[in-house]
Amino acid sequence: MTTVAVATRPLMIAVPKGRILKALGPLLARAGIDTTPLTENDRRLVRTTADGTISFIFLKPDDVPTYVEYGAADLGISGRDTLLEKRHDLYTPVDLGIGRCRLVVAGPEGAVIPDVPRVATKYPRIAADHFARRGIQAEIITVHGSVEIAPLVGLAHLIVDVVETGATLRENKLSVIETVAEVSTLLIANRAAYKLRALEIQPFVARLRAALQPANA
Ligand code: PRP
């Protein structure tokens, strides 16, 4: 009889390309995870640790929850802003405490805002819900970046966007009107994988939580 070895695929972790990746490396390293694949300077979009246990896949931040929800990745790293907007069906076992920022309503300093404002945002659902809760009828205009320009050139009266240092608002003469939500970066997990691959995922989650302890102490 021939025995066929069934290869277990590595734990697939979807990570966002860009600024969160820089903060994620040190956190994973503190958790004892081999972060060499995160620092390799090449164009490969799937990179596996030397021991073959973890593959990182590198995605646009908005796409991370999609890959995890469909099970193409078991785990992922995603901002609460993206999760609030897209409302994927996922577990969020750990708040990683990195990428802290705020989702805010902002507008031109001193401007008079009409009763039915036009609001430019990358987060149309969050913005629509926010103004509906306030009882304000707003016209939501979806844009995909450089949101701060919208009030400057007359596309919109207000914006809903994330603020981290506040520099972009300041330099475009906009100020915060109100906070919509506090944002940080979360570990997300596919619901089926969280159960089926518990033997790998639970220790990974435990190591991450332990790595967060000193920062929280
Ligand atoms: C984000 C966000 C703000 C800016 C906030 O944009 O949309 O524009 O960062 O950061 P700050 O408060 O530290 O200035 P991002 O750099 O992701 O580019 P984008 O405009 O293309 O979305």
Boltz pocket constraint, residues with backbone or C-beta under 6 A from the ligand:
constraints:
  - pocket:
      binder: B
      contacts: [[A, 144], [A, 145], [A, 146], [A, 147], [A, 148], [A, 161], [A, 162], [A, 163], [A, 164], [A, 165], [A, 166], [A, 167], [A, 168], [A, 169]]
      max_distance: 6.0
